[in-house]
């Protein structure tokens, strides 16, 4: 969201406006593609988290969980980024996006905007359904468990579900609204509607992370342990430096 606002203010600044205008053939397309790419990355990330929680809780001690545990974390990250690149590739085949000389807003051709909205609509719907299915199966499994500790986690788990699902729902609504407004050529309200995009990015970036941190005891314990270890190492290094300087 900060980058979105930063580049939005930067391209309207009189100082660097000429740079954006002279580079409009590629800079406009980069900004348009980057906006869609970050949205896809967040949607895929939320779905991967949902699938991971389903496998680790529902498929505990199965071959599927062992297979997932054997995959390095960076492989999952690369999978997330590469799938998002494949999704954004169709809208980056042409260099048709440019800037409006008057207000330096992105000018997106009708066919390209329709294609981007279609990809976002289908991907958000599919990923939304996958996440919902994972959490429904997970909640059913938790509700049937006979362990009291698991019972107490059911409410926390339900709260954790709301943030990523709400983020996917916002993306879903945003792309439907944008496609509808472009079809009826309501440009005045369409400009106001695009202001919802940074809000979507904010929810997709921050809300799932903080809900997982506050309502997932195991995750919070691990993060605090890492911070404590880091603080202890930093304190020990400072003490060694002081002792070394005093000896010198």
HELIX and SHEET records of a PDB file:
HELIX    1   1 UNK A    2  UNK A   11  1                                  10    
HELIX    2   2 UNK A   17  UNK A   22  1                                   6    
HELIX    3   3 UNK A   24  UNK A   58  1                                  35    
HELIX    4   4 UNK A   63  UNK A   70  1                                   8    
HELIX    5   5 UNK A   73  UNK A   89  1                                  17    
HELIX    6   6 UNK A   90  UNK A   92  5                                   3    
HELIX    7   7 UNK A  110  UNK A  144  1                                  35    
HELIX    8   8 UNK A  148  UNK A  183  1                                  36    
HELIX    9   9 UNK A  187  UNK A  193  1                                   7    
HELIX   10  10 UNK A  196  UNK A  202  1                                   7    
HELIX   11  11 UNK A  203  UNK A  207  3                                   5    
HELIX   12  12 UNK A  208  UNK A  215  1                                   8    
HELIX   13  13 UNK A  217  UNK A  247  1                                  31    
SHEET    1   A 2 UNK A  98  UNK A  99  0                                        
SHEET    2   A 2 UNK A 106  UNK A 107 -1                                        
END                                                                             
